Amino acid sequence: MSAFVWCTYQRRSLLTPLALAQTPHIETVPAAKTYYRAREKNVDLLCRADKPIERCLVRIPGYPDAPEADGYDVSVGLPNGVSYYGGSLARGECGVRLASLRPDRIGKFVCVLEIGGQRHEAAIEYGIQVEPQPSVLKISKQTAFIDGGIRANQLVKARCVSRRGLPAANLTWSLDNGPLDAALVQPLESSEELVDGQLLQTVQQEVHIYVTPQDNGKTLVCETQHSALGKKSQRIILPLNVKFPPEAIPHIRIAELPESGSATVNITIHANPQPTTRWRVNGRVLNEGETVDMYQAFIPRQTGASEYAVLLKNSDCGLERASLFTLEASNALGTQTYVIRALKVDDGGEPLVQDNNEVDDNSGGGSAFWLISCIDSMWQVQIGVTLAILSATLLTGGVVAIQVITEPAGKVTVAEGQRNVNLLCLVEEPIDFCIVKLPGAPAPFAASDKLPAPIEGIKFYGLGWSKGSCGVTIDTIKATHDGEFECTVSVRGQTYKGTIDINVSVAPEPPKIELASNVDAPNGEFEFGKKVVLKCTSRDGWPAAKLSWYLDGVRLTDDVGGEFVETANRRATVQQIYRRAIAVEDHKKQLTCRAEHPAYDGGFMETSLPIKLKKVYTNDKQEVKKEAFTAPVKPRSPQIIVSSEVTQRDGAFKAGSNLVVQCVSKDGNPPAGFLWFLNDQLIYEGLSAPYVSRNFRGNTVQQTLTYPLKAADNGKTLICKARHPEGSEETRLPIRTF
């Protein structure tokens, strides 16, 4: 901590022009704002004039009881802890030495000098250094992220903030170990905040960088310098993990295959994220990892931080010498097609015959061929894209990255009453201190093998701070432990966090099977050949139960809809619809819904519905039942509801996962029917049977769709159309993927 010094000078009387010419020159030491360390010893404050001083009085912060209005006369005496400093008054010097600088004795020191019968004042303002809080680096919420990285070709705004320092910290930016272009750096912003009687300063600054695929793997660094840190600095390093599809390259001409033996096409694909690949050779399609005839397509192998080797091997060129190869590389952001022609070349690698044929590779980009040579029957082609990991990592001194590893990693599910549950945080260096926040605990506390935990039923767990290890053991899991456990560890003055999401499992209600209202089952009997629609529901469990269907112990998979989950307040309700055409052999069998959950004794609970066939051949005259006539009623507008289990990020869905949604039409008579579309394409697969329930308001219909999302679905619209005699309505769900 340091002190600022601000010098002011004023005269007490109005002087004539002659007197003004004779005004003494007064200076202070120090002469400008300065900051001192807390409790710094022997702090000297001096006023110096170019004329002899007749009398000197001083006003000292923290000493309000001076005998005179203008302070202490240095010739008479000074308070305890303050001594005279400087030469004699006759030499024009007057000052004080503070034995120790305390926070309650900072402010403005004033000396009042009597020179030539006139009074003159000079002042020194000083304060105590305050080390700023660890700097933070923020990325603008407008930044488009995908698959854990930054989408390429966009403007990224990064803001570095250094809070509550005194004086204000200095911020500098660099990119890949070089200074950042000044045109990308925005003006510095500063603000003040009164904390414990001190006016602390916060500074922040933005940089605007247009990121392209070429920036992938570069590091953006914000460095904070402050006098309280000495020669050290605070650094935040953000590796740029730029996501983009495989890039287009020119068409490729290679030397023709040898007449015999084997040959391997070895292509290194640079892509982020890692692509999947597929080869086409003479009508054959080879997905990665497959072998067809003499060709073998290898699974891409990572050869570097950003490289994936893709190999296609012809094990017998004597049987076939292909002259055209097509390679497709796809990731979550797109697909690129590469066309490779095999031509005769001379010793210098130049084609012997000019090839004027163009190949339509359907890549949409159309690129020009380049020629590469053949070495030991292996062709190597570089296709460039980079892979990196996005992690805003704090570095002390920019030397070692600190990552907090948690055990269990990220999430743990435990049952109420479970004993001796361990939660651990690990780093690769000794820890200065470790503070943990535990759900159910009234406040954070230090987790140390040297200190007892302040909460009953909690004790320290780990190898100790010197081993970079700290955690807790929970003696008995309670419902209050449900939530996020957080550890904050300090390494060389910097703090880092790790979290574990604790799911305290709550047993759901026993599962329940309900029969659709439009299914005819008098007295619980079914007619063979008729289709029945049932719904199994598991309510208010945590986490969500897993449902499955069985017929006399044999698991059913056909005509089982996707699990639809609704979550609120860490309680989940799961529904699944099942349709079955009743066969004669189903008579007296049991249709069972099983709900699996860790909080159940034995891990699951079941509910069963006996299947009993209605007698068809009988001498009894069947009573014809007529339903009371009711007028048609148009249902309310349909709704699409997304299952809580669907992976989402800022309203976008993860490509490659299943989108599970439910369309609901309420209070109609008769019940509505559904049609599903993706844009203009009618959907047939992944639909459960419509489930109808009836009450005094009318019929409610619900149908579940399970749709495997692809990256190409980004920007499309899912449509559920409810058809009804009184008019049709539809509801739409725009689809964005990441």
C-alpha positions, 0 to 999 in steps of 0.5 A, a space after each residue: 500500500 502507498 500514499 498519494 501526495 498532492 502539494 498546494 500552496 496559498 498566501 494568507 494576505 493580499 500583496 502589493 505588486 512589490 510584495 508579490 515580486 518578493 513572494 517566497 518559493 515553497 516546495 514540498 517533498 514529496 511533491 506529488 500524489 504518492 501512496 505508502 505501504 500500510 504501517 510503513 516506518 519513518 514517513 518523511 513530509 517536508 516543506 522547503 522555502 527559498 527564504 528563512 522561516 520565522 515560524 512553522 505550524 503543521 496540521 497532521 491527519 489523525 491528530 485533531 487536538 492541536 493546541 492552535 487552530 493552525 496546528 502544532 508549532 514545531 518549535 514548541 512540541 509535536 504529538 507522540 509518534 511524530 518528530 521534527 524532520 528537516 534542517 533549521 527554520 533559518 535554512 527554510 526547511 520545516 517538516 515531520 517524520 511519522 514513526 508509522 503510517 496507520 490507515 486512520 492517519 492518512 489525508 492531507 498534511 499542511 504546513 503553515 510558514 511565516 516568512 517576512 511577516 506573511 503566512 504561506 501554506 503548502 500541503 502534501 496529500 497521501 494515502 495507503 496502497 491497496 492491492 486490487 482484487 484479482 482481475 477478471 476477463 469477461 466475454 460479451 454475451 453477444 458472442 456466438 458460442 458453439 460446441 464450447 468455442 467461439 464461432 469463427 468470423 465474428 467480432 468478439 468483445 473482451 473486457 478486463 476489470 481490475 477492482 478496488 485498487 489504490 492507486 488505479 492499476 495499469 492494464 496492458 493487452 497482448 495477443 500471442 506474446 505480442 502487443 495488441 494493435 492499439 486500434 483494437 483497444 478501447 479507452 480506459 474506464 475508471 470509477 471510484 468506490 468508498 470502502 472502509 473510509 478509502 476511495 478505491 479505484 476500479 479500472 476496466 477496458 475492452 478490446 474488440 477483435 474480429 476472430 477468424 479461423 487463423 486466430 484459433 489457438 492464439 492467446 489473448 492476455 490482459 496484464 494488470 500492474 500495480 505498485 502493491 504487487 511489486 515486480 509481479 503482475 496479475 495475468 489472465 490468459 484466454 486461449 482462443 478456441 475458434 470453431 469453424 467447419 473444415 476449410 475448402 482447399 484446391 482440388 488435389 492431383 496426385 501421382 497415379 497408384 503403383 501397379 502392384 503392392 499397397 498404397 496409402 493416401 494420408 491426409 492431415 485434416 485441421 478442423 475444429 471440432 474434430 471432423 468425421 470422414 467418409 471416402 468414395 472410391 469407384 462407387 464404394 462408400 467407406 465410413 471411417 473405420 470400415 473396410 470394403 474390398 481392398 480399401 480400408 478407411 482408418 478412423 482419424 488419428 490426432 497427430 498434434 494439437 490441431 491435426 487429424 490424420 485420415 488414411 485410406 489404404 489400398 491393400 492390393 493395387 494390382 486388383 484396382 488402381 483408382 484414379 479418383 478419390 472423394 473425401 467428405 469431412 464433417 463437423 458440427 459446423 458443416 461439411 467439406 468435400 475434397 476431390 483427388 485425381 491420380 495422374 501420371 507425372 514426370 520425375 519432377 512431379 509435373 503431369 505428363 498429360 494436361 487434365 482439362 476435366 473438371 469434377 463436380 464435387 458438390 462442395 459448393 465452393 469449386 476449387 482448383 487442383 494442386 499437384 503433389 508428388 508420390 513418396 514411398 507410395 504415400 501421398 501427404 496432403 495438408 488441409 488446415 484447421 486448428 483445434 484448441 481448448 477454450 478455458 479462461 485460465 488465470 496465470 500468476 506471472 504468466 508461468 503456470 496455468 492453474 486448473 482446479 480438478 474436482 472429484 467427483 468431476 462436475 456432478 454427483 448423485 447421492 441418496 438422503 441418508 448416505 454416509 461418508 460422501 467425499 468432495 475433493 478439490 485438487 491443484 498441482 501446486 501448494 495451496 495458500 488457503 482453501 475456502 469451501 461453500 457447502 449447500 446447507 451450511 450457513 456460511 463459507 468456511 476454511 477447509 483445512 487439516 489444521 482446523 476443525 470444520 465449524 459445522 457438525 457432521 463435516 470434517 476435512 478430507 484430502 492430503 492437505 494444502 501443501 499437497 494442493 488438496 482440500 475437501 470435506 467429508 459429509 458424515 450423513 447426506 441431508 436434503 439440505 445438501 442438495 445444490 452446488 458445492 464450491 471450493 475457492 483455492 489460493 495459489 501464490 495470491 491468485 484465487 481459483 474455483 472448482 464446483 461439484 453439483 450435488 444432486 440429493 436423490 429424492 424417490 419419486 412417487 410410484 409409477 402409474 399407468 393410465 389408459 387413454 380416454 379414447 380406448 374402449 376397455 369396458 370392465 378392464 377388458 380389451 378386444 384382440 386386434 384393437 390398439 390400446 394407448 397407455 401412459 406411464 408417469 413418474 412424478 416428483 423425483 430427483 433426478 428424473 426416473 428412467 422408464 421402461 415397459 415389459 410384457 410378462 418380463 420381456 422388455 418392449 422396445 417397439 411403439 415406445 415413445 420418448 421419455 418426456 421430462 418436466 422439471 421444476 424446483 429440482 423435482 422431475 416428472 417423467 412421462 412415456 406413451 406406449 401403444 400396443 395392438 392386443 393379440 389373442 396370446 396377450 390374454 392374462 399377461 401383465 403389462 408393466 411399467 418400471 421406474 428406475 431410480 437410485 432412491 428406490 429400495 432395490 433401484 426400481 419400482 413397478 406398476 402392472 396392468 393385467 390384460 384380459 380379453 373380452 369375450 367375443 362369442 356369447 349368447 348374451 346380447 351385447 348392449 349398444 352404448 350411445 354417447 350423449 351428443 355434444 356439440 363440436 368444440 374447437 380446442 385451444 391453440 396447440 403448444 410445443 413443450 421441450 423436455 427438460 432433459 434436452 441439452 440446451 445453451 442460450 435457447 439452442 440445441 446440441 447437434 447430434 443429440 435427441 430433441 424430445 418435444 411434446 405437442 399438446 392440444 387442450 379442451 377440444 371435442 372431438 380430440 384433435 389430430 396432429 401433423 408434424 413438419 420440419 419446414 415443409 417436410 412431413 415427419 413420420 418417424 420418432 412419433 409416439 401414439 397420440 394420448 387422449 385424456 378427457 374431463 368436463 372441459 373436453 379432450 386433451 391430446 398429447 404426442 411426443 416427438 423424438 428427433 435426432 438433431 443434425 447441424 444442418 437443422 440449424 435455422 429450420 422450424 419444427 411445426 405441430 399442426 392440430 387438425 380439428 373439424 372446427 378449424 386447424 391451428 399450428 404452433 412453431 418451434 424455431 431450431 438453433 443448434 450448437 
